[in-house]
Amino acid sequence: MNQFEVNRRQALITAGMGALSLGMPGAVLGRDKLDAGGNAVAAEKSCIFILLCGGPSHVDTWDMKPQAPDTIRGPYRPIATKVPGMRINEMHTRLATLADEFTLINSMTHPGGIANHFDAMHNLLSGQSVKRVQQGVSDDQPYLGSFVAKHKPSKRNIVSNAWLIKCVGRPVFCAPNIGIGGYLGSAYAPVFVGSAQNHPAMDDFKPPEIYDLGDPVRLARRRGLLADLESRALSQDAVGADWADLREKGYDAMTRPEGREAFDLSREPDKVRDRYGRHPLGQNLLLARRMVEAGVRYVTVNGWTGQAPHDTAGPPSSSWDMHGGNMGMGNAFGDGSYGMGFCLPRLDEALSGLLLDLKERGMLDNTLVVVTGEFGRTPKVLTQQPPGRQHWPKCFSAILAGAGIAGGQVYGKSNKYAEYPTSKPVRPEELAATIYQALDIPLNEPQNNSGISRPLTTGKPIMELFG
């Protein structure tokens, strides 16, 4: 066996861990290099995908139309950024100073007009823009993180693909293949970290059980017994020697302390934690940075900003579904849990904290940051009180930074009311291809399942976004 890429089930077996946690989905082992002293070197390119579940209003955030009637533009005003011509919401004061570090796309679109969370999120996360029920398109399409785990698995960490935190509450926010890995199988499914009741902004946050190795003495005894059996039976067999080497690599990945230590946010200085914000989104983004630092390839972060102190009935996972009084969610422009007055400052704090932290640590060149929702919101403000906006798949916005993405540019344009793109539309296919391009994943390698050859994506990467 000359390529040490195995799924998590094999890793557990080869590490001598037997039946422990064999049913759990998770990760694969790759081939990150070690230095002369046997220590892990910097990971290959990774991605932190910030999913603003529910669909943020592009008209109120990154594609504002100040010249439109107030029934379109809403109550907010844009502010200038570090990049001439790029203007964003007045509450994004920190992001405005970092505009030269990211690209803003204002022409995202679902051309099929899919306006429900379930299908729109499926399309966004799988990199396609078709209805799941169409002929030839099945529910077994893997998501971006699963493909990354397959092509760029980590050896430094038992986890290659993670999700912070799993969507909870109403099931409409949980796309169908979030937890199964699609046709690639459970080895490539994400490991879910945390919940609304257990997240890194809490003092008693607990990491996932996947990092619990049990009794270390018993584990070492089993490892020694397995090695002894292998040495007797396979000492003259080249394949057996490779298998023994693989087992040691699996054991090393399982027992490396850096994977477990990533969850100990007390190791971070208070000023760093404060920079991200002491709320679920901020601390989840800090944890995502630590997990990438520990070798995790792809981390999806749920954009939940938490619950407003005076509005404990707020959402446990979908801050951005701001319908207003139409669905009993309060004022979309207010300071409740479903209000931009509460959510936008937290997004500004957390995202700017992540970008600054990655840059200062020299990680931005190898870490792709993607921020978007599954769609936008209606350009026209709903007339009911309190006000809000409905789903709008025809046009929305995204931010990309790092991993070769050139900063300081606005890509694509919408019409005067942000209803639809007027130039350079970006479908889920193009976004997916651009992510794969940034992570050095070949786009022309077919994915096989039961003898059926499928392309990684039918989209083309947007090369204009790269510096």
N, C-alpha and C positions, 0 to 999 in steps of 0.2 A: 504494500500500500504506500504509494509515493506521494500522495497528496493528503495532508492532514486536515481535511475538511469533513467533519462528521456532525451529525445532529446531536441534540442535547441528550437524547436517550442513549446514544452510543457513548457520549462523554461520561455519563453517569456510570455506565457499565465498566468502561475502560478505566475509570478512576477507582474502581473497586467498591462502588457505592451500592451495587446490587439493585434492590427494588425500591430504594429510597426515592420518592417523588417521581417515579417513572411516568406517571400519568399526566404530569404537568407540562404544558406547552412551554416553549421558551426560545432556545438559542442554539447556535452552532459554533463550532470552534474553527478559527481561521489560522492564519500564518503570520501574525505580527512578529516582527523581528525582536531579538533580544540583543543587548549589548554584550561586550566581552565578559562582563561580570554576571551575566545571566539575568539582568534586570530588563524589564519591559521598556522599550523606547516609545516615542510618541506614536499615537494611533494614526492609521490612515484617515482619510477624510470621513467625517461624520456629519449627521444632520440633526438639527433640532427643529421640529415642525410644530409650530404653535397654532393649534386649531381653535379658532374663536367660535365655539359651538353655538349654533343658533342663527348665525349670520349677522355680522355687524353692519350698520348703515354706512355705506361708502360715501353717501351724500353728506354725512355728518362727521366724517373722519379724514379720509385721504383724497377724496375727489369732490371737494366742496364747490358749490356754485353760488358765490356771493351775489351775483347779478340777477339771479332768478327770483321770482316772487317768494315771499316769506312762506307760502304754503308748500314750496319746494325746498328752499334752503334751510328751513328750520331756524332755531334761535342762535346758533353758534356762528362765529366768524373765523376765518382763516388767519393764520399768522405766517410771516415769512420764515424761511428756514435758512440754513447755511448754504443751500444751493439756490442760486437765482432762478426764479420761476416756479420753484416747488413750494407750495403752500399747504399747510395741514391745520387740523383743528387747534384752536387756541389753547386747549388744555394739554396739548402735546408739547409742552415747553422744553422738555429734555430731549425728545426725539428731534426737535427742530435743530438742535445744536449738533446732531449726529447725522444729518441728512446726507452728508458726503460719504457715509459708510454703507448706505443701502440704496437699492433700486426700488422705486415705487411703480407698480403696474396698475394702471387705471382702466384696463380693458379686458379684465377677466370676464368670461361668459360661459354659460351652459347653453349651447345652441339649441338643444332639445326643449328648452323651456321648462325644465323640471323644477317645480316649486315646492316640493316637500322635502323635509330634512333627510329622510331615510335614503331616498334615491340620490339627492344632490350630494350628500356626504359620501355615499358609495362611489359616485363618479369622481369626486375630487380625490378621494384617497386611493382609488384604483388607477387613476389616470386615464379615464375614458369619459365620453360624453354621450352615452346611449342609455336607453332604458333597459333595466336588467331583464325585463320580460321579453325583450326582442329575441327573435330567433337567432340562435348562434351565440348568444351571450347568456352565460349561466351565472348562478350565484356563487360559483367557486373561484371567482377572480381574486387573486391575492392583492393586498394593498402594498403601497410603496415600501413600507418598512420591512415587509416580508421578502420582497425582491432584494432589498439592500442586505438583509441578513443572509440571503442565499449567495449573493455575489461578493459581499465584503464582510464575511463573518469575523468575529473577534476571537482572538486566542487569549487575550489578556483578561477576559471577563466571561463568565458563563452565560451572560446575557448579551445578545447582539441587537435585539429589537425590544424596546420598552415603551410603555404608555403610562403617563402620569396625568391625571388619574382617570380610571375608567369612567365612562359616562354613566350616570346614575339618574334616578328619578324617572321621568317619562321616557319610554323606550323609543320614541321617535328620534331621539338624538343618537341612537346607537346603530350605526350602519351595519349591515348584515355580516360582514366578514371581519369585523374589528378584532375578534378574538380567536379566529380559527386558522389563519394562514392560507386560506383558499386552497387551490389545488396543489400548492407546494407542501401542504401538510402542517401538522401542529408544531413541528420542530422550528418552523419559521414564524409562528404566531408571536405576538408581543407578550412580554411579561408585564402584567398590570401591577402598578405600584401605587398604593394609597387609595383613599376614598374620601368622601365628604366628612367622614368621622375619623379619618386617620391620614393627615397630610402634613408635609414638612413645616408648615407654619405653627403646628401644635408642639408643645413641649414633650409630649409623650409619643411622638411619631414612631411607628414601628416599621422596619423594612420588610420586604416580602420574605416569606419562608424559604424561598429558593436558595437564600444565602445561609440558611441554618444547616450546618454540616453534621449536627448531632454530636455524639460522643467522640472527641478527637482521638482518644486512646483506641477505641473500637475501630475507628476508621483506619488508623495507622496499622492496626493488627491485620485487618482485612487486606489492606494494600500489600503488606509484606507477604501474606499467605498467597495472594494471587501472583505476585512476582515470583515467588518460589516455585509455584506450579508451572508457570510459563517457562522459567529457566530450565526446568527438567524436561518438559515435553517439547519445547520449541527451540532449544538452543542451537540446533543445526539447521533451522528453517528460516530462510530469508524473510518470508512473509510473517512468520511468527516474531521475528526480531522487529519488523516494522510495527506490528501490532503492539508489542511491548512498549515501543517508543511512543506510539499513539496513546497508550494507556497513561504513560507518565505525563504526556502533554495534557491529557484530560484531567488528571489529578492536580496538576499545577494550576490549570484554569479554575478548578473548583475551589482550591484552597488559597489562592492569592488573596491577601488581605485587602487590596485596593478596591475590589468590588464591594465588599461589606463596608469598608470605611467611607465609601462615597456617600452613604446614608447618614453619616455622623456630621450633621451640619454645625455642631458645636466646635468643630475644628476651624470653622470660618471666623475671621474677625468680625466683631459686631458691626463695624463700619461697612463691611461688604454685605452682610445680611440686610442692613438698613438701606443700602443703596438699591437693592432689589425690591425692597418693601416687605414688611412683615405680614404678608397676607398670602393666601393660597397660590395665586399666580406668581408672585415674586419668588416665594421660596421653592415652588416647583421648578421655576426656571433656573434658580441657583442649583437645585438638585440635578437638573438636566445637564448643566455645565460640569458638575462633578462626575456624573455618570459617563459623559463623553470623555472626560479626562481619564477615567478608569477603563476606557476601551469600548464602551457601548457605541455601536455604529449609528443607530437611528432611535431617536427619542421623540415621541409625539407627546406634546403637552396640551392638556385640556385647558382652554382659555378661561376657565372659571375664576372670577376675581374674588369670590367669597360672598358672604352675606353682609349687607349693611347692618350696623349695630341696631338700628331702629326698625329694621325690616327683616325679621328672622324668617319670614315666609318665603324668602327668595329662593332661587333655583340652586340645586346642589351640583349642577354641571353645565348649565347652558345660559350664562349671563347675557348673551348677545341676542336672544330671541325677543326683541323689544317691541311687542305689539301694542303696548299701552293698555288703556282701559278696555280695548276690544277683547282681551283675554284675561282681564283682571290682573295685569302685571304692573299697574301703576304708571306713572309718567315716564315715558322713554327718555325725556330730557331732564328728569329729576335726579334726586340723589338716593333713590331706593336701590334695591339689589338688581332690578332690571332697568336702572337709569344710567344714562351716559354720564351724568354728573358724578356718579359713584365709580363707574367702570373705566371711563377713559383716563382719569388720572392714575389709576392703578396700572393700566396697560402701559401708559407712558413711563411710569417709574420702573416697572419690571423689565420691559423690553430695552429701555435705554441702559438699565443696569447690566443686562446680559451682554449687549453689544460692547459696552465699555470694558466689562470684565474679560470678555474673549479677546478684545484687542490688546489690553494691557498684559495678558498672559501669553500673547503670541499665538493664540489659538484660532483667530478669525480666518486666517488663510486656509485652514484645514477644516473649518466647521461651517457648514451651510445653515443659515437661519431662514426659515420660511414662516410667514405670518399671514393667515387668511382665514376666512370663514367659508362655509359651504355655498353661500350666495350672499347677495347684498339685500338692501331693503328698498321698498317702493320710493321713488323720488318724491311722490306726493305724500305729505303728512296726512294720516288718517284724521278725519274730522271729529271722531268721538272723543270724549274727555274721560280720563286724561289722554293726551295724544300719543301716537306711536306710528310705526311703519310696518307694512306687511312684507312677506317674502318677495324677493326680486332676483331671479336667476339670470336675467339678460345682461346684467352688468354689475361688476363688483371689483374690489381692489385687493392687492396683495403686496407684501414687502418681502424682498429677498436681500440677503447680505452674506458676505463671506464666501470661502471656497472658490475664489476666482470671479465672483460677481462684482462688476464694477459699481462703485458707489456714486451717488450724486446724479442720478438720472431718473427721469420719468418716462416710462415706456407705455405707449398706447394712449388713446384719448377717447373720451365719451362725448356725446352731444351736449347741448347747452343745459339739459336737465338731468344728465347722468342716467339716461334711460337705456342706452345701448352704445357699444363701441363704434366710433367713427373711423378709427385707424388701429391697425395691428391687434386684432382680437386674439386673446389667449384662452384656448380651451383647456380642460383638464389634461388632454394629451400633450399639449405643448409644455405645460407646467411640469408634468411628470418627466418628460424627456429632458427638460432643462435641469431638473434635480438629478437625474441619472448622469447627465453630462458633467455636472459639477462634482459628483462623487466618483468620477472615473469608471462608471459602469457601462460596458459596451451595449449599445442599443440594438445591434444587429444579431445578437445571440438569441436564437429561438428558445422558448421555454416549452419543454415537453411534458405532457401529461397523458398517460395511457395511449401513447403513440400519436397524440395530436400535437402538432407544432403550433405554438402561438407566439406572436411577437411580444417582446417586453413592453412595447408601446407602439402605437401607430403614429404618434406625434414626432415632431422634429424639435430639437433643442433650439432655443432662441439665442443664437450666438451673439447677437447685439448686446446682450446683457453682460457678457464677459469682458473683463478689462484686458 
